[in-house]
């Protein structure tokens, strides 16, 4: 499946189109694998640090509240019992890892499915961004506004660190810039539009097409 994406110049004006690599953007999206990846990703964000105190950890105890028989009340051996107010928690949560794993081939399929889904929905744009001599947010926002994606959830896939350009993107709440080779399917699905630099597209092709 051959797909194209609109190409934009540094100032945001349209300058033709680019044929997207079929190995990355021409696959049939696998909904089941995408669902499994998103579920795994969200699960792996859990810290697993929640904890409650057991009857051995709460303060109190040591003395039997009252004698075993003759009071007319229920038997009680300790005021740290879970049935008492202020007692320990029975079967409460303990610190643990929620880490889940997914085979490498499935992760790759999920990534290609997410990229192909965006391409088929016409949500991929190629932006030949300019090199900035100094950080300036306006230099990023104006071209993106010209491209018609301002205010939407935009994920920009780029190459390298580029300190000035990265700093220019920081103050834009609806824009996230990520190095192309470090992208994951969750970030792609969460974004409404993908803006890819030619360098980022080359890096993605080099890292994923083989």
C-alpha positions in Angstrom: 0.0 0.0 0.0 1.6 3.2 -1.2 0.8 6.3 1.0 1.9 9.9 0.6 2.1 12.7 3.1 2.0 16.4 2.6 5.4 18.1 2.8 5.8 21.5 4.3 8.6 24.0 4.1 10.3 25.7 7.0 7.8 28.5 7.1 4.8 26.1 7.1 3.9 26.5 3.5 3.1 23.4 1.6 5.7 22.2 -0.8 4.5 19.0 -2.5 4.2 15.5 -1.0 6.4 12.7 0.1 5.9 9.0 -0.5 6.0 7.2 2.9 8.0 4.0 3.3 5.7 1.1 2.8 7.6 -1.0 5.4 6.7 1.6 8.1 3.4 3.1 7.0 1.8 0.6 4.6 1.1 -2.2 7.0 -2.4 -3.5 8.0 -3.0 -2.3 11.6 -3.5 -5.0 14.1 -6.0 -3.8 16.6 -5.5 -6.8 19.0 -1.8 -6.1 19.3 -2.3 -2.4 19.7 -4.8 -3.1 22.5 -2.3 -5.4 24.2 0.5 -2.8 23.9 -1.6 0.0 25.4 -2.7 -2.2 28.3 0.9 -3.2 28.9 2.1 0.4 28.7 -0.5 1.7 31.2 0.2 -1.2 33.6 3.9 -0.5 33.5 3.3 3.1 34.6 2.0 1.9 38.0 4.6 2.5 40.7 3.4 -0.3 43.0 4.4 1.5 46.1 1.0 1.5 47.9 1.1 -0.2 51.3 -1.2 -0.7 54.3 -0.1 -1.8 57.8 -0.9 -5.3 59.0 -1.9 -6.2 62.6 1.8 -6.7 63.3 2.7 -3.2 62.2 0.0 -0.9 63.7 0.6 0.6 67.2 -1.0 -1.1 70.1 -1.4 -4.7 71.1 0.6 -6.6 73.7 -2.2 -6.6 76.3 -5.4 -8.6 76.1 -8.2 -6.0 76.1 -10.3 -8.0 78.6 -10.5 -11.4 80.1 -11.6 -14.3 77.9 -14.8 -15.2 79.7 -17.4 -13.6 81.9 -17.8 -10.1 80.5 -20.6 -10.9 78.0 -18.6 -9.4 75.2 -17.0 -11.2 72.2 -13.6 -12.7 72.8 -10.7 -10.3 72.0 -7.0 -11.1 72.1 -5.5 -7.8 70.7 -6.7 -4.3 69.8 -4.6 -4.6 66.6 -7.1 -7.1 65.1 -8.4 -6.1 61.7 -12.0 -6.1 63.1 -11.1 -3.3 65.5 -11.2 0.4 64.6 -7.5 1.4 64.3 -6.5 -2.2 63.8 -4.4 -3.6 61.0 -5.6 -4.2 57.5 -6.2 -7.8 56.5 -4.9 -8.8 53.0 -4.1 -5.1 52.2 -1.9 -4.0 49.3 1.9 -4.5 49.6 4.7 -3.0 47.5 5.2 -5.0 44.4 6.1 -4.6 40.7 3.3 -4.5 38.1 5.8 -4.9 35.3 4.5 -6.7 32.2 6.5 -7.7 29.1 5.7 -8.2 25.5 7.8 -10.1 22.8 10.0 -7.9 20.7 8.2 -8.9 17.5 4.8 -7.9 19.0 6.2 -4.5 20.1 7.5 -3.9 16.6 4.1 -4.9 15.1 2.3 -2.5 17.4 4.6 0.3 16.4 4.2 -0.3 12.7 0.4 -0.7 13.2 0.2 2.7 15.0 2.3 4.4 12.2 0.2 2.8 9.5 -3.0 3.8 11.2 -2.0 7.5 11.4 -0.9 7.4 7.7 -4.1 5.9 6.5 -6.1 8.5 8.5 -4.1 11.3 6.8 -2.5 12.5 10.1 1.1 12.4 8.9 3.0 15.5 7.8 6.6 16.0 6.8 8.1 19.3 7.9 11.5 20.5 6.7 12.1 22.5 9.8 14.6 25.3 10.0 17.8 25.3 12.1 17.4 27.8 14.9 20.3 30.0 16.0 18.6 30.6 19.4 15.6 29.2 21.2 12.4 30.9 20.1 8.9 29.4 20.6 7.4 31.6 17.9 9.6 30.0 15.3 8.0 26.7 16.0 4.4 27.8 16.6 4.0 29.9 13.5 4.9 27.2 10.9 2.7 24.6 12.7 -0.2 27.1 12.7 0.3 27.6 9.0 0.2 23.8 8.6 -3.2 23.7 10.4 -2.2 21.6 13.4 -1.8 24.3 16.1 -3.9 23.5 19.2 -4.1 19.8 18.4 -2.1 17.1 20.1 0.9 17.1 17.9 3.8 14.6 18.1 6.9 15.6 16.3 9.4 12.9 15.4 12.9 14.4 14.9 16.5 13.4 14.8 19.2 14.3 17.3 19.1 16.5 20.4 19.1 20.0 18.7 19.1 22.1 22.0 17.7 25.3 20.5 14.9 23.6 18.7 14.1 21.4 21.7 13.9 24.4 24.0 11.7 26.2 21.5 9.2 23.3 21.8 9.1 23.1 25.6 6.6 26.0 26.1 4.0 24.6 23.6 1.6 22.6 25.7 0.1 20.7 22.7 3.4 19.8 21.1 5.7 16.9 22.1 9.0 16.4 20.4 10.6 13.0 20.5 13.7 11.5 18.8 12.3 9.3 16.0 14.2 6.2 17.1 12.8 6.4 20.6 9.1 6.5 19.8 6.5 4.1 21.1 3.0 3.1 19.9 1.3 4.7 22.9 2.6 8.2 22.1 1.6 7.8 18.5 -1.9 6.7 19.3 -2.3 9.5 21.8 -1.4 12.2 19.3 -3.8 13.6 16.8 -1.2 14.5 14.2 2.3 13.3 13.5 4.8 15.9 12.2 8.0 14.2 11.0 11.2 15.9 9.9 13.1 14.5 6.9 15.9 13.6 9.2 13.5 11.9 11.6 11.9 9.9 8.7 15.4 8.8 7.6 16.3 7.7 11.1 13.0 5.8 11.5 13.5 4.1 8.2 17.0 3.1 9.1 16.0 1.8 12.6 12.7 0.1 11.7 12.5 -0.9 8.1 15.1 -3.6 8.3 
